[in-house]
C-alpha cells in the first residue's frame, strides 16, 4: 500500500509539472498572437 501511495504521489507531481509547463506555453503563445496577427495582416493574410 505504501508503494502505491508513493507511486501515485510521483505521478501527481509529474502531472502538476506538466500543467505548469502547458500554462506557461499558453501564456507565451497568447502574448505572441497579436504580433503574429499583425504580421499576417501586413502581408495581406486573411486571419
CHARMM internal coordinates of N, CA and C (Angstrom, degrees):
IC EDIT
DIST 1 N 1 CA 1.4550
DIST 1 CA 1 C 1.5374
ANGL 1 N 1 CA 1 C 110.89
DIST 1 C 2 N 1.3234
ANGL 1 CA 1 C 2 N 118.46
DIHE 1 N 1 CA 1 C 2 N -41.82
DIST 2 N 2 CA 1.4593
ANGL 1 C 2 N 2 CA 121.23
DIHE 1 CA 1 C 2 N 2 CA 179.42
DIST 2 CA 2 C 1.5286
ANGL 2 N 2 CA 2 C 110.97
DIHE 1 C 2 N 2 CA 2 C -63.39
DIST 2 C 3 N 1.3314
ANGL 2 CA 2 C 3 N 116.18
DIHE 2 N 2 CA 2 C 3 N -38.50
DIST 3 N 3 CA 1.4656
ANGL 2 C 3 N 3 CA 120.04
DIHE 2 CA 2 C 3 N 3 CA 177.92
DIST 3 CA 3 C 1.5196
ANGL 3 N 3 CA 3 C 110.11
DIHE 2 C 3 N 3 CA 3 C -61.08
DIST 3 C 4 N 1.3073
ANGL 3 CA 3 C 4 N 116.15
DIHE 3 N 3 CA 3 C 4 N -43.55
DIST 4 N 4 CA 1.4713
ANGL 3 C 4 N 4 CA 121.13
DIHE 3 CA 3 C 4 N 4 CA -179.06
DIST 4 CA 4 C 1.5323
ANGL 4 N 4 CA 4 C 110.51
DIHE 3 C 4 N 4 CA 4 C -63.98
DIST 4 C 5 N 1.3030
ANGL 4 CA 4 C 5 N 117.56
DIHE 4 N 4 CA 4 C 5 N -40.64
DIST 5 N 5 CA 1.4649
ANGL 4 C 5 N 5 CA 121.53
DIHE 4 CA 4 C 5 N 5 CA 178.30
DIST 5 CA 5 C 1.5278
ANGL 5 N 5 CA 5 C 109.98
DIHE 4 C 5 N 5 CA 5 C -63.22
DIST 5 C 6 N 1.3301
ANGL 5 CA 5 C 6 N 117.33
DIHE 5 N 5 CA 5 C 6 N -45.62
DIST 6 N 6 CA 1.4643
ANGL 5 C 6 N 6 CA 120.80
DIHE 5 CA 5 C 6 N 6 CA 178.72
DIST 6 CA 6 C 1.5234
ANGL 6 N 6 CA 6 C 110.94
DIHE 5 C 6 N 6 CA 6 C -61.26
DIST 6 C 7 N 1.3095
ANGL 6 CA 6 C 7 N 116.56
DIHE 6 N 6 CA 6 C 7 N -41.70
DIST 7 N 7 CA 1.4593
ANGL 6 C 7 N 7 CA 121.19
DIHE 6 CA 6 C 7 N 7 CA 179.62
DIST 7 CA 7 C 1.5334
ANGL 7 N 7 CA 7 C 110.59
DIHE 6 C 7 N 7 CA 7 C -63.85
DIST 7 C 8 N 1.3083
ANGL 7 CA 7 C 8 N 117.64
DIHE 7 N 7 CA 7 C 8 N -43.77
DIST 8 N 8 CA 1.4635
ANGL 7 C 8 N 8 CA 121.07
DIHE 7 CA 7 C 8 N 8 CA 178.37
DIST 8 CA 8 C 1.5319
ANGL 8 N 8 CA 8 C 111.58
DIHE 7 C 8 N 8 CA 8 C -65.15
DIST 8 C 9 N 1.3277
ANGL 8 CA 8 C 9 N 116.93
DIHE 8 N 8 CA 8 C 9 N -39.11
DIST 9 N 9 CA 1.4582
ANGL 8 C 9 N 9 CA 120.61
DIHE 8 CA 8 C 9 N 9 CA 177.01
DIST 9 CA 9 C 1.5236
ANGL 9 N 9 CA 9 C 110.56
DIHE 8 C 9 N 9 CA 9 C -64.30
DIST 9 C 10 N 1.3149
ANGL 9 CA 9 C 10 N 117.41
DIHE 9 N 9 CA 9 C 10 N -38.75
DIST 10 N 10 CA 1.4548
ANGL 9 C 10 N 10 CA 121.96
DIHE 9 CA 9 C 10 N 10 CA 178.38
DIST 10 CA 10 C 1.5288
ANGL 10 N 10 CA 10 C 110.22
DIHE 9 C 10 N 10 CA 10 C -64.66
DIST 10 C 11 N 1.3165
ANGL 10 CA 10 C 11 N 116.02
DIHE 10 N 10 CA 10 C 11 N -44.78
DIST 11 N 11 CA 1.4625
ANGL 10 C 11 N 11 CA 120.43
DIHE 10 CA 10 C 11 N 11 CA 178.80
DIST 11 CA 11 C 1.5288
ANGL 11 N 11 CA 11 C 111.40
DIHE 10 C 11 N 11 CA 11 C -64.23
DIST 11 C 12 N 1.3177
ANGL 11 CA 11 C 12 N 116.25
DIHE 11 N 11 CA 11 C 12 N -39.91
DIST 12 N 12 CA 1.4625
ANGL 11 C 12 N 12 CA 120.40
DIHE 11 CA 11 C 12 N 12 CA 177.84
DIST 12 CA 12 C 1.5246
ANGL 12 N 12 CA 12 C 110.41
DIHE 11 C 12 N 12 CA 12 C -62.64
DIST 12 C 13 N 1.3101
ANGL 12 CA 12 C 13 N 117.38
DIHE 12 N 12 CA 12 C 13 N -42.39
DIST 13 N 13 CA 1.4592
ANGL 12 C 13 N 13 CA 121.38
DIHE 12 CA 12 C 13 N 13 CA 177.80
DIST 13 CA 13 C 1.5202
ANGL 13 N 13 CA 13 C 111.39
DIHE 12 C 13 N 13 CA 13 C -61.25
DIST 13 C 14 N 1.3163
ANGL 13 CA 13 C 14 N 116.71
DIHE 13 N 13 CA 13 C 14 N -41.99
DIST 14 N 14 CA 1.4658
ANGL 13 C 14 N 14 CA 120.98
DIHE 13 CA 13 C 14 N 14 CA 179.08
DIST 14 CA 14 C 1.5283
ANGL 14 N 14 CA 14 C 110.86
DIHE 13 C 14 N 14 CA 14 C -64.22
DIST 14 C 15 N 1.3236
ANGL 14 CA 14 C 15 N 116.57
DIHE 14 N 14 CA 14 C 15 N -44.22
DIST 15 N 15 CA 1.4682
ANGL 14 C 15 N 15 CA 120.12
DIHE 14 CA 14 C 15 N 15 CA 179.78
DIST 15 CA 15 C 1.5250
ANGL 15 N 15 CA 15 C 111.09
DIHE 14 C 15 N 15 CA 15 C -66.35
DIST 15 C 16 N 1.2990
ANGL 15 CA 15 C 16 N 117.46
DIHE 15 N 15 CA 15 C 16 N -37.52
DIST 16 N 16 CA 1.4552
ANGL 15 C 16 N 16 CA 121.19
DIHE 15 CA 15 C 16 N 16 CA 177.44
DIST 16 CA 16 C 1.5199
ANGL 16 N 16 CA 16 C 110.07
DIHE 15 C 16 N 16 CA 16 C -61.58
DIST 16 C 17 N 1.3281
ANGL 16 CA 16 C 17 N 116.61
DIHE 16 N 16 CA 16 C 17 N -43.41
DIST 17 N 17 CA 1.4589
ANGL 16 C 17 N 17 CA 121.37
DIHE 16 CA 16 C 17 N 17 CA 178.03
DIST 17 CA 17 C 1.5264
ANGL 17 N 17 CA 17 C 110.36
DIHE 16 C 17 N 17 CA 17 C -63.56
DIST 17 C 18 N 1.3147
ANGL 17 CA 17 C 18 N 117.89
DIHE 17 N 17 CA 17 C 18 N -42.33
DIST 18 N 18 CA 1.4620
ANGL 17 C 18 N 18 CA 121.57
DIHE 17 CA 17 C 18 N 18 CA 178.13
DIST 18 CA 18 C 1.5306
ANGL 18 N 18 CA 18 C 111.07
DIHE 17 C 18 N 18 CA 18 C -59.33
DIST 18 C 19 N 1.3189
ANGL 18 CA 18 C 19 N 116.57
DIHE 18 N 18 CA 18 C 19 N -42.93
DIST 19 N 19 CA 1.4665
ANGL 18 C 19 N 19 CA 120.97
DIHE 18 CA 18 C 19 N 19 CA 179.78
DIST 19 CA 19 C 1.5211
ANGL 19 N 19 CA 19 C 110.10
DIHE 18 C 19 N 19 CA 19 C -62.53
DIST 19 C 20 N 1.3184
ANGL 19 CA 19 C 20 N 117.85
DIHE 19 N 19 CA 19 C 20 N -42.96
DIST 20 N 20 CA 1.4607
ANGL 19 C 20 N 20 CA 120.80
DIHE 19 CA 19 C 20 N 20 CA 179.78
DIST 20 CA 20 C 1.5212
ANGL 20 N 20 CA 20 C 110.97
DIHE 19 C 20 N 20 CA 20 C -63.79
DIST 20 C 21 N 1.3154
ANGL 20 CA 20 C 21 N 117.34
DIHE 20 N 20 CA 20 C 21 N -41.86
DIST 21 N 21 CA 1.4653
ANGL 20 C 21 N 21 CA 121.22
DIHE 20 CA 20 C 21 N 21 CA 178.74
DIST 21 CA 21 C 1.5215
ANGL 21 N 21 CA 21 C 110.22
DIHE 20 C 21 N 21 CA 21 C -63.57
DIST 21 C 22 N 1.3249
ANGL 21 CA 21 C 22 N 116.76
DIHE 21 N 21 CA 21 C 22 N -43.40
DIST 22 N 22 CA 1.4624
ANGL 21 C 22 N 22 CA 120.07
DIHE 21 CA 21 C 22 N 22 CA 179.70
DIST 22 CA 22 C 1.5218
ANGL 22 N 22 CA 22 C 112.01
DIHE 21 C 22 N 22 CA 22 C -66.46
DIST 22 C 23 N 1.3303
ANGL 22 CA 22 C 23 N 116.93
DIHE 22 N 22 CA 22 C 23 N -36.78
DIST 23 N 23 CA 1.4702
ANGL 22 C 23 N 23 CA 119.89
DIHE 22 CA 22 C 23 N 23 CA 176.70
DIST 23 CA 23 C 1.5189
ANGL 23 N 23 CA 23 C 110.35
DIHE 22 C 23 N 23 CA 23 C -61.97
DIST 23 C 24 N 1.3304
ANGL 23 CA 23 C 24 N 117.12
DIHE 23 N 23 CA 23 C 24 N -44.61
DIST 24 N 24 CA 1.4562
ANGL 23 C 24 N 24 CA 121.02
DIHE 23 CA 23 C 24 N 24 CA 179.67
DIST 24 CA 24 C 1.5232
ANGL 24 N 24 CA 24 C 110.87
DIHE 23 C 24 N 24 CA 24 C -63.75
DIST 24 C 25 N 1.3228
ANGL 24 CA 24 C 25 N 117.26
DIHE 24 N 24 CA 24 C 25 N -41.30
DIST 25 N 25 CA 1.4602
ANGL 24 C 25 N 25 CA 120.93
DIHE 24 CA 24 C 25 N 25 CA 179.04
DIST 25 CA 25 C 1.5256
ANGL 25 N 25 CA 25 C 110.37
DIHE 24 C 25 N 25 CA 25 C -63.95
DIST 25 C 26 N 1.3152
ANGL 25 CA 25 C 26 N 116.77
DIHE 25 N 25 CA 25 C 26 N -40.91
DIST 26 N 26 CA 1.4628
ANGL 25 C 26 N 26 CA 120.80
DIHE 25 CA 25 C 26 N 26 CA 178.81
DIST 26 CA 26 C 1.5261
ANGL 26 N 26 CA 26 C 111.08
DIHE 25 C 26 N 26 CA 26 C -64.63
DIST 26 C 27 N 1.3188
ANGL 26 CA 26 C 27 N 116.98
DIHE 26 N 26 CA 26 C 27 N -43.46
DIST 27 N 27 CA 1.4651
ANGL 26 C 27 N 27 CA 120.49
DIHE 26 CA 26 C 27 N 27 CA 178.41
DIST 27 CA 27 C 1.5287
ANGL 27 N 27 CA 27 C 110.65
DIHE 26 C 27 N 27 CA 27 C -60.79
DIST 27 C 28 N 1.3192
ANGL 27 CA 27 C 28 N 116.81
DIHE 27 N 27 CA 27 C 28 N -42.61
DIST 28 N 28 CA 1.4644
ANGL 27 C 28 N 28 CA 120.33
DIHE 27 CA 27 C 28 N 28 CA -179.94
DIST 28 CA 28 C 1.5237
ANGL 28 N 28 CA 28 C 110.59
DIHE 27 C 28 N 28 CA 28 C -65.91
DIST 28 C 29 N 1.3203
ANGL 28 CA 28 C 29 N 117.05
DIHE 28 N 28 CA 28 C 29 N -41.17
DIST 29 N 29 CA 1.4646
ANGL 28 C 29 N 29 CA 119.34
DIHE 28 CA 28 C 29 N 29 CA -178.77
DIST 29 CA 29 C 1.5224
ANGL 29 N 29 CA 29 C 110.79
DIHE 28 C 29 N 29 CA 29 C -68.78
DIST 29 C 30 N 1.3182
ANGL 29 CA 29 C 30 N 118.00
DIHE 29 N 29 CA 29 C 30 N -35.62
DIST 30 N 30 CA 1.4598
ANGL 29 C 30 N 30 CA 120.72
DIHE 29 CA 29 C 30 N 30 CA 178.22
DIST 30 CA 30 C 1.5214
ANGL 30 N 30 CA 30 C 110.82
DIHE 29 C 30 N 30 CA 30 C -70.56
DIST 30 C 31 N 1.3183
ANGL 30 CA 30 C 31 N 116.85
DIHE 30 N 30 CA 30 C 31 N -33.03
DIST 31 N 31 CA 1.4631
ANGL 30 C 31 N 31 CA 120.85
DIHE 30 CA 30 C 31 N 31 CA 178.47
DIST 31 CA 31 C 1.5255
ANGL 31 N 31 CA 31 C 110.15
DIHE 30 C 31 N 31 CA 31 C -68.98
DIST 31 C 32 N 1.3228
ANGL 31 CA 31 C 32 N 117.85
DIHE 31 N 31 CA 31 C 32 N -32.76
DIST 32 N 32 CA 1.4551
ANGL 31 C 32 N 32 CA 121.99
DIHE 31 CA 31 C 32 N 32 CA -178.71
DIST 32 CA 32 C 1.5271
ANGL 32 N 32 CA 32 C 112.17
DIHE 31 C 32 N 32 CA 32 C -84.55
DIST 32 C 33 N 1.3116
ANGL 32 CA 32 C 33 N 117.94
DIHE 32 N 32 CA 32 C 33 N -19.56
DIST 33 N 33 CA 1.4612
ANGL 32 C 33 N 33 CA 121.07
DIHE 32 CA 32 C 33 N 33 CA -173.22
DIST 33 CA 33 C 1.5297
ANGL 33 N 33 CA 33 C 113.11
DIHE 32 C 33 N 33 CA 33 C -56.97
DIST 33 C 34 N 1.3271
ANGL 33 CA 33 C 34 N 120.80
DIHE 33 N 33 CA 33 C 34 N -47.33
DIST 34 N 34 CA 1.4697
ANGL 33 C 34 N 34 CA 119.09
DIHE 33 CA 33 C 34 N 34 CA 178.78
DIST 34 CA 34 C 1.5276
ANGL 34 N 34 CA 34 C 111.93
DIHE 33 C 34 N 34 CA 34 C -59.35
DIST 34 C 35 N 1.3051
ANGL 34 CA 34 C 35 N 117.90
DIHE 34 N 34 CA 34 C 35 N -37.53
DIST 35 N 35 CA 1.4592
ANGL 34 C 35 N 35 CA 121.73
DIHE 34 CA 34 C 35 N 35 CA 179.03
DIST 35 CA 35 C 1.5189
ANGL 35 N 35 CA 35 C 109.97
DIHE 34 C 35 N 35 CA 35 C -64.41
DIST 35 C 36 N 1.3186
ANGL 35 CA 35 C 36 N 116.63
DIHE 35 N 35 CA 35 C 36 N -46.54
DIST 36 N 36 CA 1.4582
ANGL 35 C 36 N 36 CA 120.34
DIHE 35 CA 35 C 36 N 36 CA 179.90
DIST 36 CA 36 C 1.5223
ANGL 36 N 36 CA 36 C 110.77
DIHE 35 C 36 N 36 CA 36 C -64.49
DIST 36 C 37 N 1.3129
ANGL 36 CA 36 C 37 N 116.97
DIHE 36 N 36 CA 36 C 37 N -38.57
DIST 37 N 37 CA 1.4640
ANGL 36 C 37 N 37 CA 121.00
DIHE 36 CA 36 C 37 N 37 CA 179.13
DIST 37 CA 37 C 1.5265
ANGL 37 N 37 CA 37 C 110.23
DIHE 36 C 37 N 37 CA 37 C -65.06
DIST 37 C 38 N 1.3083
ANGL 37 CA 37 C 38 N 117.90
DIHE 37 N 37 CA 37 C 38 N -43.05
DIST 38 N 38 CA 1.4553
ANGL 37 C 38 N 38 CA 121.93
DIHE 37 CA 37 C 38 N 38 CA 179.36
DIST 38 CA 38 C 1.5278
ANGL 38 N 38 CA 38 C 110.45
DIHE 37 C 38 N 38 CA 38 C -63.55
DIST 38 C 39 N 1.3163
ANGL 38 CA 38 C 39 N 117.21
DIHE 38 N 38 CA 38 C 39 N -41.76
DIST 39 N 39 CA 1.4639
ANGL 38 C 39 N 39 CA 120.67
DIHE 38 CA 38 C 39 N 39 CA 178.59
DIST 39 CA 39 C 1.5190
ANGL 39 N 39 CA 39 C 110.50
DIHE 38 C 39 N 39 CA 39 C -63.45
DIST 39 C 40 N 1.3124
ANGL 39 CA 39 C 40 N 116.18
DIHE 39 N 39 CA 39 C 40 N -40.58
DIST 40 N 40 CA 1.4589
ANGL 39 C 40 N 40 CA 121.00
DIHE 39 CA 39 C 40 N 40 CA -180.00
DIST 40 CA 40 C 1.5183
ANGL 40 N 40 CA 40 C 110.36
DIHE 39 C 40 N 40 CA 40 C -63.67
DIST 40 C 41 N 1.3153
ANGL 40 CA 40 C 41 N 117.90
DIHE 40 N 40 CA 40 C 41 N -40.49
DIST 41 N 41 CA 1.4514
ANGL 40 C 41 N 41 CA 121.68
DIHE 40 CA 40 C 41 N 41 CA -179.32
DIST 41 CA 41 C 1.5176
ANGL 41 N 41 CA 41 C 111.12
DIHE 40 C 41 N 41 CA 41 C -69.23
DIST 41 C 42 N 1.3324
ANGL 41 CA 41 C 42 N 116.83
DIHE 41 N 41 CA 41 C 42 N -34.03
DIST 42 N 42 CA 1.4542
ANGL 41 C 42 N 42 CA 120.61
DIHE 41 CA 41 C 42 N 42 CA 178.11
DIST 42 CA 42 C 1.5315
ANGL 42 N 42 CA 42 C 111.19
DIHE 41 C 42 N 42 CA 42 C -66.31
DIST 42 C 43 N 1.3230
ANGL 42 CA 42 C 43 N 115.49
DIHE 42 N 42 CA 42 C 43 N -33.23
DIST 43 N 43 CA 1.4633
ANGL 42 C 43 N 43 CA 120.81
DIHE 42 CA 42 C 43 N 43 CA -178.70
DIST 43 CA 43 C 1.5284
ANGL 43 N 43 CA 43 C 111.62
DIHE 42 C 43 N 43 CA 43 C -85.57
DIST 43 C 44 N 1.3219
ANGL 43 CA 43 C 44 N 117.32
DIHE 43 N 43 CA 43 C 44 N 1.58
DIST 44 N 44 CA 1.4554
ANGL 43 C 44 N 44 CA 120.28
DIHE 43 CA 43 C 44 N 44 CA 179.88
DIST 44 CA 44 C 1.5196
ANGL 44 N 44 CA 44 C 112.46
DIHE 43 C 44 N 44 CA 44 C 86.68
DIST 44 C 45 N 1.3238
ANGL 44 CA 44 C 45 N 116.91
DIHE 44 N 44 CA 44 C 45 N 19.22
DIST 45 N 45 CA 1.4627
ANGL 44 C 45 N 45 CA 120.90
DIHE 44 CA 44 C 45 N 45 CA 178.26
DIST 45 CA 45 C 1.5035
ANGL 45 N 45 CA 45 C 111.75
DIHE 44 C 45 N 45 CA 45 C -72.01
DIST 45 C 46 N 1.3170
ANGL 45 CA 45 C 46 N 116.17
DIHE 45 N 45 CA 45 C 46 N 162.35
DIST 46 N 46 CA 1.4676
ANGL 45 C 46 N 46 CA 120.22
DIHE 45 CA 45 C 46 N 46 CA -176.41
DIST 46 CA 46 C 1.5156
ANGL 46 N 46 CA 46 C 112.72
DIHE 45 C 46 N 46 CA 46 C -106.57
DIST 46 C 47 N 1.2987
ANGL 46 CA 46 C 47 N 118.95
DIHE 46 N 46 CA 46 C 47 N 23.64
DIST 47 N 47 CA 1.4590
ANGL 46 C 47 N 47 CA 121.27
DIHE 46 CA 46 C 47 N 47 CA -178.76
DIST 47 CA 47 C 1.4693
ANGL 47 N 47 CA 47 C 111.63
DIHE 46 C 47 N 47 CA 47 C -77.70
END
COOR INIT
IC SEED 1 N 1 CA 1 C
IC BUILD
